[in-house]
Amino acid sequence: MTRGRRPVRALDEAVEIANRRGNVENVAGRRGRAFDFIIIENFRVVFVKVKRSQTSFTYPLEALSKYEREIASLHRVALTRVTAREFWTRSPAGEWQFFLVRHDSVIEVRADGMYIPHEALPIETVDLAGTATDGTDSATGSTADTGSPSEDGN
């Protein structure tokens, strides 16, 4: 069963992007294949599946949910130290998103295949007594009295 026409324009653009990463080998045959082409990089071989998407995804789990069947078929490719599996989507606006498919997760990567680290946001933590880690009372913002004598001896 097919889920729409082949993403011919998206595949052509994807091959152009892939050529920047290494040699590209197209895969013969169209039905039931787990990937569209292979990128042969210096240090690994990447199996790539390309699909069109109606929207961009905020989280990788959205892509996993929408394209569960395609990503599951990509799991047929053995994952070793020298192989990788990537799932690429193209929105109607021409925006690309790239996902690395691992054994237990799907993470977003850049066009060059590098991992996109998430920014660490500063989070103020509060202990059970209601005092922030910097010593201020979280409710009033005033400095908490620790019960220790002051430094000038008073």
Secondary structure, DSSP 8 states (H G I E B T S, - for coil): ---SS--HHHHHHHHHHHHTTSEEEE-S--TT-S-SEEEE-SS-EEEEEEEE-SS--SSHHHHHHHTHHHHHHHTTS---TTEEEEEEEE-TTS-EEEEEE-SS-EEEE-TTS-B----------B-TTSBBTTSBBTTT-SB---S---TT--
